Amino acid sequence: MLTTTMALTAVAIALAVVAFLAAYRAFSASRQDNDRLGILSEAMNRLSETQSAITGRLAQMAEGQVAAQASMAERLQAQERSVTKMLDERLTDVTRRVGENLQKAGEKTTETLGQLQERLAVIDSAQKNIAELSQDVVSLQDLLSNKQARGAIGQVQMEDLVRNMLPPGAYEFQFTLTNGKRADCVIKLPNPPGLIAVDSKYPHEAFVRMIGAKDERELVLAQASFRSDVLKHIKDIADKYIIPGETSDSAIMFVPAESIFAELHENFTDVVEAGFARRVYVVSPTTLMATLNTVRAILKDARMREQAHLIQREIGELTKDVVRLDKRVGELARHFGQAQSDVKDIQTSTEKIVKRGTRIENIPLDATGEAVEPPDLLTPEPPQPRRDLLQ
C-alpha cells in the first residue's frame, strides 16, 4: 500500500512539472504577447487546482493506507498468534517425541551395553581358554619333540584300540619273541596265520620339517628324510617281528596320526608299496579299528569251529533223550488203555447192581408186607448190547 501511494505522488509531481514547463515555454515564446500571459495565468491556475486535487487525493490515500496498515497489523498479529500457537504445539510434540526417542535409545543402549558386557565376558573366557590351549599346544610340542614320549603316545593309543575291539586273551602287550625282540602288541589268531605283531611308529620330526619347508630345496631334503625314516621303520619291523614258524608272514606298523597316514598314501606310494613287498602294512587309528573288527570276526568263527564237535555231541545226547521219551510215552499210552478197559468193566458191574436194586424195589407186597409173588432174583438179565460196540 505504501508503495502505491509513493507512486501516485511521483506521478502527480511529474504532471505538475510538465504543466509548468509547458506554461514556461508558452511564456517564453510569446513574452510580448499579453494574451499568452493570460493563457499562462490560466494554466497556472489549473495547475494549482490539479495540485490541490492531487494533494487531497494523496491525503485520502494516506488515510486509507493508515487504515490498511492497521488492518494488516491486526491480521499479522492474529497470524503471529496462530503461528506461535502452532509452533508451541509442534515444539511440544517434537519435544515429547525427542524425549521418547531418547528414552528408547537409552534403554536400547543399556541393553546393548549389557549384551556387550556379556560378550566381553565370553571373550575373556575364550581368551583364557585360548591361553590355556596355547600352553597345552606348547606342552604337546615339547612332548612330541621327545622320541620316547612320542612313542609312548602311539603305544597307548594303539593299546586302547586293541582293548576296545578284541576280547581278553586274543592279544598280549610287550610280547617277547624267541629272537629276544619285544613287540608292542601281538594278536593271537589260530594257525594260520598265527601271531601278528603290531608295532607303533611315529615319524614326527621329518614330517614337521616337511610341512614347514620354506623353499623347494628344504622341502626335497625333508621329503627324503621322511621317506628314509619310514622305510627304516618298515625294515626293522620286518626283520624283528616276522619269524617263520612262530609268527604270521606279515606284520602291522601303526601310525598314530591320520595326517601322516594320508601323506604316505598320497605322496609316498613307493614307500607304501615297499611295505607291501616286505608284508608290513601301515595302518592309522581308523584303519586299525577296521582291521581289528575283521580280526574279531575271525576269532569268533574260530571259536565256533572249535566247539562244533561239542555241539554235535550234545545233539546226539538230545536225540537219545527224545528216543527214550518216545518209548516212555508209548508205555504211558498202554497204561491209559488198560485203565480205560478197567473203568468200563466197573461201569458194567455198577449198572447190574442198579438194575437188581430196581427189581427189588418193584416187588408187589400185601397188607401184611409179604411178597405177593416171590421174585426170581436168580434169573439173569438178558444180555445187553455193549455200548462201546454200538458207538
C-alpha positions in Angstrom: 0.0 0.0 0.0 2.8 2.5 0.8 4.5 1.7 -2.5 1.3 2.6 -4.4 1.0 5.9 -2.6 4.5 6.9 -3.4 4.0 6.0 -7.0 0.9 8.3 -7.2 2.8 11.1 -5.5 5.6 10.8 -8.0 3.0 10.8 -10.9 1.4 14.0 -9.6 4.7 15.8 -9.2 5.6 14.7 -12.7 2.4 16.1 -14.1 2.9 19.4 -12.3 6.4 19.7 -13.6 5.1 19.0 -17.2 2.4 21.7 -16.9 4.9 24.2 -15.5 7.3 23.5 -18.3 4.5 23.9 -20.9 3.5 27.2 -19.4 7.1 28.4 -19.2 7.6 27.6 -22.9 4.4 29.4 -23.8 5.5 32.3 -21.7 9.0 32.4 -23.3 7.6 32.1 -26.9 5.2 34.9 -26.6 6.5 37.1 -23.9 5.5 40.1 -25.8 2.0 38.7 -26.3 -0.3 39.7 -23.5 -2.9 37.2 -24.5 -0.5 34.4 -23.9 0.2 35.8 -20.4 -3.4 35.3 -19.7 -3.2 31.8 -21.0 -0.2 31.2 -18.9 -2.0 32.5 -15.8 -5.0 30.3 -16.6 -2.7 27.3 -17.0 -1.0 28.1 -13.7 -4.4 28.2 -12.0 -5.3 24.9 -13.5 -2.0 23.6 -12.4 -2.7 24.8 -8.8 -6.2 23.2 -8.9 -4.7 20.0 -10.1 -2.1 20.1 -7.5 -4.7 20.7 -4.8 -6.8 17.8 -6.1 -3.7 15.6 -6.1 -2.9 16.7 -2.6 -6.4 15.9 -1.4 -6.2 12.6 -3.2 -2.9 11.9 -1.6 -4.4 12.7 1.9 -7.3 10.3 1.3 -4.8 7.7 0.1 -2.7 8.3 3.2 -5.7 7.8 5.4 -6.6 4.6 3.6 -3.1 3.5 3.8 -3.1 4.0 7.6 -6.4 2.0 7.9 -5.0 -0.7 5.7 -1.8 -0.8 7.7 -3.8 -1.0 10.9 -5.9 -3.9 9.4 -2.8 -5.5 8.1 -1.2 -5.2 11.6 -4.2 -6.8 13.2 -4.1 -9.7 10.6 -0.4 -10.0 11.1 -0.8 -10.2 14.9 -3.6 -12.8 14.5 -1.4 -14.8 12.2 1.5 -14.4 14.5 -0.5 -15.7 17.4 -1.8 -18.6 15.3 1.7 -19.4 14.1 3.1 -19.0 17.7 0.4 -21.4 19.0 1.1 -23.9 16.2 4.8 -23.6 16.8 4.3 -24.2 20.5 2.2 -27.3 19.8 4.7 -28.5 17.3 7.6 -27.8 19.6 5.8 -29.6 22.4 5.1 -32.6 20.2 8.7 -32.6 18.9 10.0 -32.4 22.5 7.8 -35.3 23.6 8.9 -37.4 20.6 12.5 -36.5 21.2 12.1 -37.4 24.9 10.5 -40.8 24.0 13.2 -41.5 21.4 15.9 -40.6 23.8 14.4 -42.9 26.4 14.1 -45.7 24.0 17.6 -45.0 22.8 18.8 -45.0 26.4 17.1 -48.3 27.1 18.5 -49.8 23.9 21.9 -48.5 24.7 21.7 -50.0 28.2 20.6 -53.3 26.7 23.3 -53.2 24.1 25.9 -52.4 26.8 24.6 -55.4 28.9 24.9 -57.7 25.9 28.3 -56.2 25.1 29.4 -56.9 28.7 28.2 -60.5 28.4 30.0 -60.9 25.1 33.1 -59.4 26.6 32.9 -61.8 29.4 32.6 -64.7 26.9 35.5 -63.3 25.0 37.6 -63.1 28.2 36.7 -66.7 29.0 37.6 -67.7 25.4 40.9 -65.8 25.7 41.6 -67.7 28.9 40.8 -71.0 27.2 43.0 -70.0 24.2 45.8 -69.1 26.5 45.4 -72.5 28.3 45.2 -74.2 24.9 48.3 -72.4 23.7 50.1 -73.7 26.8 48.8 -77.2 26.1 49.9 -76.9 22.5 53.4 -75.9 23.6 53.4 -78.7 26.1 52.3 -81.1 23.3 55.0 -79.8 21.0 57.6 -80.3 23.8 56.2 -83.8 24.4 56.3 -84.7 20.7 59.8 -83.5 20.4 60.8 -86.3 22.8 61.1 -89.6 20.9 60.4 -91.8 23.9 57.3 -89.7 24.9 56.2 -89.7 21.3 56.5 -93.5 21.1 54.6 -93.8 24.4 51.7 -91.7 23.0 51.4 -94.0 19.9 51.6 -97.2 22.1 48.9 -96.0 24.5 46.6 -95.1 21.6 47.2 -98.5 20.0 46.6 -100.4 23.2 43.3 -98.6 23.8 42.1 -99.5 20.4 43.1 -103.2 20.8 41.4 -103.4 24.3 38.2 -101.9 23.0 38.0 -104.1 19.9 39.3 -107.5 20.9 38.2 -109.9 23.7 40.7 -110.7 26.5 43.1 -113.4 25.6 43.2 -112.5 21.9 46.1 -110.2 22.4 49.2 -109.5 24.5 51.2 -106.4 25.0 55.0 -106.3 25.2 55.2 -109.8 23.9 58.8 -111.3 23.7 59.5 -113.4 20.7 62.1 -116.3 20.5 64.6 -113.9 18.9 64.5 -111.8 22.0 62.7 -108.9 20.3 59.8 -107.4 22.2 56.7 -106.4 20.1 54.4 -103.6 21.3 51.5 -106.0 20.8 50.7 -109.4 19.3 47.3 -110.5 18.1 46.7 -114.2 18.7 45.0 -115.8 15.8 44.6 -119.6 15.1 47.1 -121.1 12.6 47.1 -119.9 10.0 48.1 -117.1 10.3 49.1 -117.3 13.9 50.7 -114.4 15.8 50.5 -111.0 14.2 52.9 -108.4 15.6 51.8 -104.7 15.9 54.5 -102.1 16.4 53.8 -98.3 16.9 56.0 -95.8 15.0 55.7 -92.0 14.9 57.9 -90.3 12.3 57.1 -86.9 13.6 60.2 -84.8 13.2 60.7 -85.4 9.5 57.0 -84.8 8.8 57.1 -81.5 10.7 60.2 -80.3 8.7 58.4 -81.3 5.5 55.2 -79.4 6.4 57.2 -76.3 7.5 59.6 -76.2 4.5 60.1 -72.6 3.2 61.6 -73.4 -0.2 61.9 -76.2 -2.7 65.3 -77.3 -1.5 64.3 -77.6 2.1 61.1 -79.5 1.0 63.1 -82.0 -1.0 65.5 -82.6 1.9 62.6 -83.1 4.3 60.8 -85.5 2.0 64.0 -87.6 1.6 64.4 -87.7 5.4 60.7 -88.7 5.9 61.0 -91.4 3.2 64.2 -92.7 4.8 62.7 -92.8 8.3 59.5 -94.7 7.2 61.5 -97.2 5.1 63.8 -97.8 8.1 60.8 -98.5 10.3 59.3 -100.9 7.8 62.6 -102.8 7.5 63.1 -103.0 11.3 59.5 -104.4 11.8 60.0 -107.0 9.0 63.4 -108.1 10.4 62.3 -108.2 14.1 58.7 -109.3 14.2 58.2 -111.7 11.2 59.6 -115.1 12.2 58.8 -118.1 10.1 57.1 -120.9 12.1 56.4 -118.6 15.0 54.6 -115.5 13.7 52.5 -114.7 10.8 54.2 -113.9 7.5 53.0 -110.3 7.9 53.1 -107.5 10.5 51.4 -104.2 11.2 53.0 -100.8 11.5 50.7 -98.5 13.5 51.0 -94.7 12.8 49.0 -92.8 15.4 48.5 -89.7 13.2 45.9 -89.7 10.4 47.8 -86.8 8.7 51.0 -88.9 8.3 49.0 -91.9 7.1 47.3 -89.7 4.5 50.6 -88.1 3.4 52.1 -91.6 2.9 49.3 -92.8 0.7 49.0 -89.6 -1.3 52.6 -88.6 -2.0 54.8 -91.6 -0.9 53.1 -94.5 -2.7 56.5 -96.0 -3.3 57.0 -96.3 0.5 53.6 -98.0 0.9 54.5 -100.4 -1.9 57.8 -101.2 -0.2 55.9 -102.1 2.9 53.6 -104.4 0.9 56.7 -106.1 -0.6 58.0 -106.8 2.9 54.5 -107.6 4.1 54.4 -104.8 6.6 51.1 -103.0 6.4 50.9 -99.3 7.6 47.7 -98.5 9.4 46.2 -95.4 11.1 43.8 -95.4 14.1 40.8 -95.6 11.7 42.2 -98.4 9.5 43.5 -100.3 12.6 40.0 -100.2 14.0 38.6 -101.8 10.8 41.4 -104.4 10.9 40.7 -105.3 14.5 37.0 -105.6 13.6 37.9 -108.2 11.0 40.2 -110.0 13.5 37.3 -110.2 16.0 35.1 -111.8 13.3 37.8 -114.3 12.6 38.2 -115.2 16.3 34.5 -115.6 16.7 34.4 -118.0 13.7 37.4 -119.9 15.1 35.7 -120.4 18.4 32.6 -121.7 16.7 34.7 -124.2 14.8 36.5 -125.4 17.9 33.2 -126.1 19.7 31.4 -127.7 16.7 32.2 -131.2 17.9 30.7 -130.3 21.3 27.6 -129.1 19.6 27.4 -132.4 17.7 27.8 -134.5 20.8 25.1 -132.5 22.6 22.8 -133.0 19.6 23.5 -136.8 19.8 22.6 -136.9 23.5 19.5 -134.9 22.8 18.4 -137.4 20.1 18.8 -140.3 22.7 16.7 -138.4 25.2 14.0 -137.9 22.5 14.0 -141.7 21.8 13.7 -142.5 25.5 10.9 -140.0 25.8 9.0 -141.6 22.8 9.3 -145.1 24.5 8.0 -143.8 27.8 5.1 -142.1 26.1 4.2 -145.4 24.4 4.2 -147.2 27.7 2.1 -144.4 29.2 -0.4 -144.8 26.4 -0.7 -148.6 27.1 -1.3 -147.8 30.8 -4.0 -145.4 29.8 -5.7 -148.1 27.5 -5.7 -150.7 30.4 -7.1 -148.1 32.8 -9.9 -147.3 30.3 -10.8 -151.0 30.0 -11.0 -151.4 33.8 -13.2 -148.4 34.1 -15.6 -149.9 31.5 -15.8 -153.2 33.5 -16.5 -151.3 36.7 -19.3 -149.3 34.9 -20.9 -152.7 33.7 -20.9 -154.0 37.3 -22.5 -150.9 38.7 -25.2 -151.0 36.1 -26.1 -154.6 37.0 -26.2 -153.7 40.7 -28.5 -150.7 40.0 -30.9 -152.9 37.9 -31.1 -155.5 40.7 -31.9 -152.8 43.2 -34.7 -151.5 40.9 -36.2 -155.0 40.6 -36.2 -155.4 44.4 -38.0 -152.1 44.8 -40.7 -153.1 42.3 -41.7 -156.4 44.2 -45.6 -156.2 45.0 -46.4 -156.6 48.7 -49.7 -157.4 50.5 -51.2 -155.7 53.5 -49.0 -157.7 55.9 -46.0 -156.7 54.0 -45.3 -160.1 52.4 -44.4 -160.5 48.8 -47.4 -161.4 46.6 -45.2 -163.1 44.1 -41.7 -164.2 45.1 -39.2 -162.6 42.8 -36.9 -164.6 40.7 -33.7 -162.8 41.5 -31.6 -165.6 40.3 -32.8 -165.3 36.7 -30.1 -163.4 34.9 -30.9 -160.4 32.9 -31.0 -160.7 29.2 -27.7 -159.7 27.7 -27.5 -156.1 26.7 -25.5 -154.9 23.7 -22.2 -153.2 24.5 -22.3 -149.5 24.3 -18.8 -149.3 23.0 -19.7 -151.6 20.1 -22.8 -149.5 19.3 -20.7 -146.5 19.3 
